[in-house]
Amino acid sequence: MNRDGTEGAESSGRLWERCRSTVATLDLPDPFDVVTFIGMLARGRGRPIELIPLTARPNTPCGLLVTTDRADYIAYSTDTTPLHQQHILLHEVAHLICGHHQTAPAVSDAARVLLLHLPPSLIRRVLGRTVYTEPQEQEAELVASLILYRTAAGTTAPPPPPGAPRSPVESVFGAPGGRGPRHD
């Protein structure tokens, strides 16, 4: 189901534009620091976002967003590079920014392993970085990448409009409205 509640696949051009617009409105710290950004987001949303650094375990996602009535928790792998950790955190935060929802049945394995201190009855939403074919995962991945693009370009620079010269982001995600990376 698409973010707007409609069924079916969304065109990559519409997804790109929606993500680009979302990222262009974000207030990013200068210089960029992911923990500072998450703190700003938490204050803006009026609810805590707690970061839980963990060593990766077999068959668990490298990042996980768990929502309770009291707070949002982001578990992330610490046994990876700092850049990868930053991307994991941004991906999970992108789920919050985009308003993604997943029901608690996904809690069972990953959340119980990663968040032993939270009773399952408190958990309202769980989203993990495991399957990138799901529309919410694609959107979160693109938003995270566009935030990184913006920070690399300078915090005042929004992502490029469709048809702009090729960028590193476009090399990975393809041309807006296209079906894959452009081959000039």
Residue frames as qw, qx, qy, qz and C-alpha x, y, z in Angstrom:
[[0.000, 0.890, 0.456, 0.000, 0.00, 0.00, 0.00],
 [0.389, 0.513, -0.029, 0.765, 1.30, 3.44, -0.89],
 [0.223, -0.096, -0.468, 0.850, 1.80, 6.15, 1.71],
 [0.327, -0.038, -0.044, -0.943, -1.40, 7.86, 0.60],
 [0.576, 0.078, 0.649, -0.491, -3.41, 4.66, 1.21],
 [0.745, 0.464, -0.167, -0.448, -3.75, 3.63, -2.44],
 [0.880, -0.086, 0.449, 0.128, -2.81, 0.23, -3.77],
 [0.762, 0.609, 0.092, 0.200, -0.21, -0.42, -6.41],
 [0.696, -0.111, 0.048, 0.707, 3.33, 0.53, -7.27],
 [0.011, 0.934, 0.069, -0.352, 4.34, 4.14, -7.20],
 [0.690, 0.654, -0.055, 0.307, 6.38, 5.50, -10.08],
 [0.706, -0.187, -0.158, 0.664, 10.00, 6.16, -9.25],
 [0.189, 0.448, 0.106, 0.867, 9.55, 9.77, -10.38],
 [0.475, -0.704, -0.211, -0.484, 6.77, 10.41, -7.86],
 [0.825, -0.454, -0.213, 0.263, 8.73, 8.67, -5.11],
 [0.583, 0.124, -0.047, 0.801, 11.83, 10.70, -5.96],
 [0.036, -0.577, -0.130, -0.806, 9.89, 13.98, -5.93],
 [0.646, -0.678, -0.239, -0.258, 8.11, 13.21, -2.67],
 [0.815, -0.333, -0.156, 0.447, 11.38, 12.22, -0.95],
 [0.440, 0.291, 0.028, 0.849, 13.21, 15.22, -2.39],
 [0.249, -0.680, -0.171, -0.669, 10.47, 17.56, -1.13],
 [0.771, -0.592, -0.237, 0.005, 10.50, 15.92, 2.30],
 [0.753, -0.167, -0.095, 0.630, 14.27, 16.27, 2.66],
 [0.261, 0.490, 0.104, 0.825, 14.26, 19.85, 1.36],
 [0.404, -0.744, -0.166, -0.506, 12.03, 20.88, 4.30],
 [0.816, -0.401, -0.318, 0.269, 14.21, 19.33, 7.00],
 [0.139, -0.930, 0.282, -0.192, 16.17, 21.52, 9.38],
 [0.918, 0.059, -0.239, 0.311, 19.65, 19.99, 9.46],
 [0.501, -0.802, 0.091, 0.311, 22.40, 20.98, 11.91],
 [0.619, 0.699, -0.148, 0.327, 25.48, 22.69, 10.49],
 [0.268, 0.350, -0.843, -0.309, 27.90, 21.01, 10.68],
 [0.819, -0.125, -0.318, -0.461, 25.84, 17.88, 10.28],
 [0.040, -0.263, 0.903, -0.339, 25.86, 15.37, 13.11],
 [0.473, -0.236, -0.750, -0.396, 23.35, 12.52, 13.00],
 [0.363, -0.388, -0.737, 0.418, 22.87, 12.38, 16.79],
 [0.015, 0.280, 0.181, -0.943, 22.23, 16.14, 16.93],
 [0.352, -0.030, -0.512, -0.783, 19.79, 15.81, 14.01],
 [0.458, -0.328, -0.821, -0.091, 17.90, 13.01, 15.78],
 [0.231, -0.378, -0.558, 0.702, 17.74, 15.13, 18.94],
 [0.169, 0.166, -0.111, -0.965, 16.33, 18.05, 16.92],
 [0.437, -0.151, -0.699, -0.545, 13.76, 15.75, 15.34],
 [0.386, -0.364, -0.806, 0.264, 12.75, 14.34, 18.75],
 [0.061, -0.352, -0.352, 0.865, 12.25, 17.84, 20.16],
 [0.276, 0.101, -0.354, -0.888, 10.25, 18.86, 17.09],
 [0.505, -0.212, -0.757, -0.356, 8.02, 15.80, 17.39],
 [0.486, -0.512, 0.255, -0.661, 7.63, 16.24, 21.14],
 [0.956, -0.239, 0.093, -0.144, 8.64, 12.66, 21.97],
 [0.371, -0.672, 0.613, 0.185, 11.97, 11.03, 22.76],
 [0.862, 0.415, -0.288, -0.047, 13.99, 9.01, 20.30],
 [0.602, -0.635, 0.483, 0.025, 16.37, 6.75, 22.16],
 [0.594, 0.581, -0.549, -0.094, 19.40, 5.29, 20.39],
 [0.850, -0.363, 0.371, -0.091, 20.44, 1.77, 21.31],
 [0.337, 0.653, -0.661, -0.151, 23.88, 0.76, 20.02],
 [0.900, -0.157, 0.372, -0.167, 24.20, -3.02, 19.64],
 [0.155, -0.411, 0.826, 0.354, 26.62, -5.54, 18.28],
 [0.669, 0.214, -0.395, -0.593, 25.08, -7.24, 15.26],
 [0.568, -0.132, 0.786, -0.206, 23.72, -10.72, 15.78],
 [0.051, 0.002, 0.873, 0.486, 23.06, -13.38, 13.15],
 [0.070, -0.487, -0.811, -0.316, 19.67, -13.12, 11.46],
 [0.099, -0.779, -0.433, 0.443, 18.83, -9.70, 12.89],
 [0.392, 0.842, 0.186, 0.322, 18.58, -6.44, 10.96],
 [0.539, 0.117, -0.207, 0.808, 21.42, -3.91, 11.22],
 [0.111, -0.109, 0.188, -0.970, 18.86, -1.30, 12.23],
 [0.230, -0.484, -0.842, -0.061, 15.48, -1.43, 13.88],
 [0.205, -0.294, 0.091, -0.929, 12.84, 1.15, 14.78],
 [0.307, -0.420, -0.844, 0.132, 10.55, 0.28, 17.67],
 [0.205, -0.419, -0.022, -0.884, 7.74, 2.61, 18.72],
 [0.260, -0.393, -0.814, 0.338, 6.00, 2.52, 22.08],
 [0.128, -0.875, -0.446, -0.140, 3.45, 4.87, 23.61],
 [0.463, -0.804, -0.023, 0.372, 6.27, 6.65, 25.45],
 [0.136, -0.737, 0.466, 0.470, 9.16, 6.83, 22.96],
 [0.837, 0.513, -0.176, -0.072, 10.74, 5.68, 19.73],
 [0.643, -0.538, 0.501, 0.216, 13.78, 3.41, 19.98],
 [0.683, 0.652, -0.313, -0.099, 16.37, 2.98, 17.25],
 [0.791, -0.382, 0.435, 0.200, 18.66, -0.01, 17.61],
 [0.579, 0.769, -0.261, -0.074, 21.66, 0.10, 15.31],
 [0.946, 0.013, -0.068, 0.317, 24.73, -2.00, 14.66],
 [0.235, -0.924, 0.264, 0.142, 27.98, -0.68, 16.11],
 [0.646, -0.320, 0.587, 0.368, 30.29, -3.21, 14.51],
 [0.592, 0.605, 0.395, 0.356, 30.34, -1.43, 11.19],
 [0.416, 0.205, 0.034, 0.885, 31.89, 1.76, 9.81],
 [0.001, -0.428, -0.373, 0.823, 30.85, 5.17, 11.16],
 [0.281, 0.164, -0.387, -0.863, 29.39, 6.07, 7.74],
 [0.393, -0.209, -0.846, -0.294, 27.31, 2.90, 7.71],
 [0.201, -0.416, -0.716, 0.524, 26.13, 3.56, 11.29],
 [0.125, 0.331, 0.062, -0.933, 25.08, 7.07, 10.23],
 [0.373, 0.029, -0.606, -0.702, 23.16, 5.68, 7.26],
 [0.326, -0.308, -0.892, 0.058, 21.44, 3.05, 9.42],
 [0.078, -0.440, -0.523, 0.726, 20.34, 5.77, 11.88],
 [0.229, 0.278, -0.187, -0.914, 19.12, 8.02, 9.05],
 [0.342, -0.109, -0.816, -0.454, 17.21, 5.14, 7.46],
 [0.264, -0.432, -0.821, 0.264, 15.38, 4.40, 10.72],
 [0.004, 0.453, 0.265, -0.851, 14.70, 8.11, 11.34],
 [0.210, 0.082, -0.522, -0.822, 13.37, 8.35, 7.78],
 [0.256, -0.383, -0.878, -0.129, 10.61, 5.92, 8.77],
 [0.149, -0.591, -0.535, 0.585, 9.56, 8.43, 11.44],
 [0.020, 0.362, -0.179, -0.915, 9.86, 11.40, 9.09],
 [0.264, -0.008, -0.694, -0.669, 7.75, 9.63, 6.46],
 [0.618, -0.111, 0.283, -0.725, 5.13, 8.44, 8.95],
 [0.553, 0.143, -0.787, -0.233, 5.61, 4.75, 8.18],
 [0.656, -0.307, 0.430, -0.539, 3.68, 2.23, 10.21],
 [0.537, 0.126, -0.827, -0.107, 4.06, -1.48, 10.73],
 [0.750, -0.505, -0.081, -0.419, 2.06, -3.48, 13.21],
 [0.416, -0.649, 0.589, -0.243, 3.55, -5.18, 16.24],
 [0.987, 0.015, 0.148, -0.066, 3.48, -8.81, 14.95],
 [0.670, 0.599, -0.314, 0.306, 6.91, -8.14, 13.41],
 [0.357, -0.777, 0.404, -0.325, 8.10, -7.67, 16.99],
 [0.973, -0.212, -0.001, -0.088, 8.50, -11.32, 17.74],
 [0.908, 0.035, -0.055, 0.414, 12.04, -12.25, 16.74],
 [0.474, 0.490, -0.112, 0.723, 14.12, -9.14, 16.05],
 [0.255, -0.726, 0.103, -0.630, 12.70, -6.89, 18.77],
 [0.859, -0.503, -0.020, -0.093, 12.83, -9.56, 21.44],
 [0.858, 0.048, -0.082, 0.505, 16.47, -10.26, 20.64],
 [0.388, 0.453, -0.054, 0.801, 17.53, -6.63, 20.33],
 [0.233, -0.509, 0.131, -0.818, 15.33, -4.96, 22.93],
 [0.495, -0.187, -0.829, 0.182, 15.18, -7.35, 25.84],
 [0.105, -0.169, -0.535, 0.821, 14.30, -4.57, 28.31],
 [0.410, 0.050, -0.099, -0.905, 11.01, -3.70, 26.54],
 [0.468, 0.197, 0.816, -0.276, 7.93, -5.83, 27.29],
 [0.144, 0.209, 0.758, 0.601, 6.22, -6.83, 24.00],
 [0.003, -0.736, -0.671, 0.087, 2.94, -5.37, 25.28],
 [0.126, -0.755, -0.061, 0.641, 4.45, -1.85, 25.08],
 [0.247, -0.215, 0.592, 0.736, 5.56, -2.12, 21.46],
 [0.501, 0.617, 0.332, -0.508, 3.22, -0.51, 18.93],
 [0.669, 0.726, -0.107, -0.116, 5.35, -0.47, 15.78],
 [0.633, -0.436, 0.513, 0.381, 8.49, -2.20, 14.54],
 [0.675, 0.730, -0.084, -0.069, 10.34, -1.53, 11.31],
 [0.670, -0.477, 0.449, 0.348, 13.63, -3.23, 10.51],
 [0.309, 0.712, -0.468, -0.423, 16.12, -2.90, 7.68],
 [0.600, -0.124, 0.787, 0.074, 15.73, -6.29, 6.07],
 [0.509, 0.444, 0.685, 0.273, 13.70, -6.20, 2.84],
 [0.093, -0.414, 0.137, 0.895, 14.35, -3.36, 0.42],
 [0.003, 0.264, 0.746, 0.612, 11.60, -4.27, -2.04],
 [0.114, -0.702, -0.666, 0.225, 8.90, -2.95, 0.31],
 [0.186, 0.789, 0.232, 0.537, 7.74, 0.58, -0.61],
 [0.443, -0.895, 0.001, -0.054, 8.32, 1.91, 2.93],
 [0.766, -0.376, 0.247, 0.459, 11.88, 0.55, 2.92],
 [0.548, 0.426, 0.319, 0.645, 12.60, 2.09, -0.49],
 [0.055, -0.903, -0.168, -0.391, 11.27, 5.44, 0.67],
 [0.618, -0.770, 0.095, 0.132, 13.26, 5.33, 3.91],
 [0.768, -0.097, 0.288, 0.564, 16.42, 4.38, 2.03],
 [0.384, 0.613, 0.283, 0.630, 15.98, 7.22, -0.45],
 [0.271, -0.930, -0.086, -0.233, 15.23, 9.80, 2.26],
 [0.734, -0.576, 0.167, 0.320, 18.32, 8.69, 4.22],
 [0.680, 0.139, 0.327, 0.642, 20.49, 8.94, 1.10],
 [0.187, 0.777, 0.261, 0.542, 19.10, 12.35, 0.18],
 [0.468, -0.884, 0.001, 0.023, 19.81, 13.65, 3.68],
 [0.734, -0.348, 0.289, 0.507, 23.41, 12.49, 3.27],
 [0.499, 0.491, 0.360, 0.617, 23.52, 14.07, -0.18],
 [0.093, -0.929, -0.182, -0.307, 22.29, 17.36, 1.29],
 [0.599, -0.764, 0.126, 0.204, 24.86, 17.30, 4.06],
 [0.719, -0.054, 0.351, 0.597, 27.67, 16.58, 1.58],
 [0.328, 0.616, 0.359, 0.619, 26.50, 19.45, -0.64],
 [0.049, 0.149, -0.271, 0.950, 26.05, 21.84, 2.29],
 [0.066, 0.389, 0.824, -0.406, 23.04, 22.04, 4.59],
 [0.307, 0.530, 0.158, -0.774, 21.39, 24.82, 2.59],
 [0.277, 0.298, -0.667, -0.624, 21.46, 22.93, -0.69],
 [0.803, 0.109, 0.374, -0.451, 18.30, 20.92, -1.41],
 [0.623, 0.008, 0.729, 0.285, 18.61, 17.76, -3.54],
 [0.002, 0.219, -0.504, -0.836, 18.74, 18.39, -7.30],
 [0.659, 0.349, 0.206, -0.633, 15.54, 18.64, -9.34],
 [0.799, 0.236, 0.542, 0.111, 14.71, 15.99, -11.92],
 [0.632, 0.727, 0.140, 0.229, 16.74, 16.41, -15.09],
 [0.188, -0.920, 0.339, 0.062, 19.66, 18.05, -13.29],
 [0.452, 0.580, -0.677, 0.028, 23.17, 16.82, -14.08],
 [0.856, -0.123, -0.502, 0.015, 23.99, 13.38, -12.81],
 [0.317, -0.720, 0.443, -0.430, 24.86, 13.12, -9.11],
 [0.097, 0.275, -0.937, 0.193, 26.29, 10.35, -6.92],
 [0.501, 0.138, 0.638, -0.569, 22.79, 9.72, -5.56],
 [0.721, 0.467, -0.083, -0.504, 21.41, 9.38, -9.08],
 [0.361, 0.472, -0.796, -0.112, 24.21, 6.94, -9.92],
 [0.105, -0.076, 0.935, -0.331, 22.96, 4.66, -7.15],
 [0.396, 0.371, 0.671, -0.505, 19.19, 5.14, -7.35],
 [0.372, 0.423, 0.697, 0.443, 18.76, 5.92, -11.02],
 [0.000, -0.159, -0.190, -0.969, 17.42, 8.91, -12.84],
 [0.351, 0.279, 0.534, -0.717, 14.16, 10.31, -11.45],
 [0.693, 0.433, 0.041, -0.575, 11.34, 8.79, -13.44],
 [0.495, 0.467, -0.703, -0.207, 13.67, 6.15, -14.85],
 [0.948, -0.204, -0.144, -0.196, 14.05, 2.49, -14.02],
 [0.887, -0.248, -0.013, 0.388, 17.67, 2.43, -12.94],
 [0.387, -0.613, 0.207, 0.656, 21.04, 4.13, -13.13],
 [0.508, 0.827, -0.037, -0.239, 21.59, 6.29, -16.16],
 [0.739, -0.141, 0.423, 0.505, 24.25, 5.11, -18.57],
 [0.258, 0.883, -0.060, -0.387, 25.46, 8.14, -20.51]]
